[in-house]
Amino acid sequence: MQPTIMEAKPSNLVDQLVVPGDVILDLSNMANQTLKLGGGLRQDGDSICVMKAGKLRFMKPNKYWVESSQKRYVPSAGDNVLGVVVDTKPENFLVDIKGPALAFLPVLSFEGGTRRNIPKFEVGTLLYVRVVSANTGMNPELSCMDANGKAAEYGILKEGYMFESSTGLARALLSSPPHPVLEGLGKKLSFEIAVGINGRFWVNASQSSTVILVGNAIQKSESLSLVQQKIYLEKLLKSIQ
């Protein structure tokens, strides 16, 4: 995400389809305030321009991004993602985050990390991590700490199962109000879920049948309208009573 200066007032194009070249905001007549630009947007002089087709999204207080249901993930600093360890080096773990290039996780990027307590991750280990930097032409850098140096929710995801999705579905799962299928299943079943903005989500439950049911239901929901999702959810919940 790139900071620029502007008043964090929603553009009239929010939740509308936009295409490359569209100007969503004119900064020349706006008061100074910090704005965060996510994927699909760039600043060109006094204009905030669209770089990829999709829906313009806005999150209070000050973040804009273009949402598109794509399989390929474009890393952005501050993103929370699910990564799979593919190799280990003396200084870094190499991690697949579904981006155009492998990301690296420094061996000391853990709370209280020192040379004496470097974690040992096998190839295939699933991690919930934060993107620290994502510059063009460079491998993204990851961390298992929040901005305050705390482990928080980051780290290894044990047991459970990882499902693939589009980035659009991942954002929908993380949005507010809650995703209707996820919310409905959460009221009926007991399970854990971790969602990566990179188009992956992890589900864990005491019974493997619950993991499969939740994962499949979430994946299926992407092809349904909101009305269809509610109908599907009602039928699904009746079937597991």
Secondary structure, 3 states (H helix, E strand, C coil): CEEEECCCCCCCCCCCEECCCCEEEEHHHCCCCEEEECCCEEEECCEEEECCCEEEEEECCCEEEEECCCCCCCCCCCCEEEEEEEEECCCEEEEECCCCCCEEEECCCCCCCCHHHCCCCCCCCEEEEEEEECCCCCCCEEECCCCCCCCCCCEECCCCEEEECCHHHHHHHHCCCCCHHHHHHHHHCCCEEEEECCCEEEEECCCHHHHHHHHHHHHHHCCCCHHHHHHHHHHHHHHCC
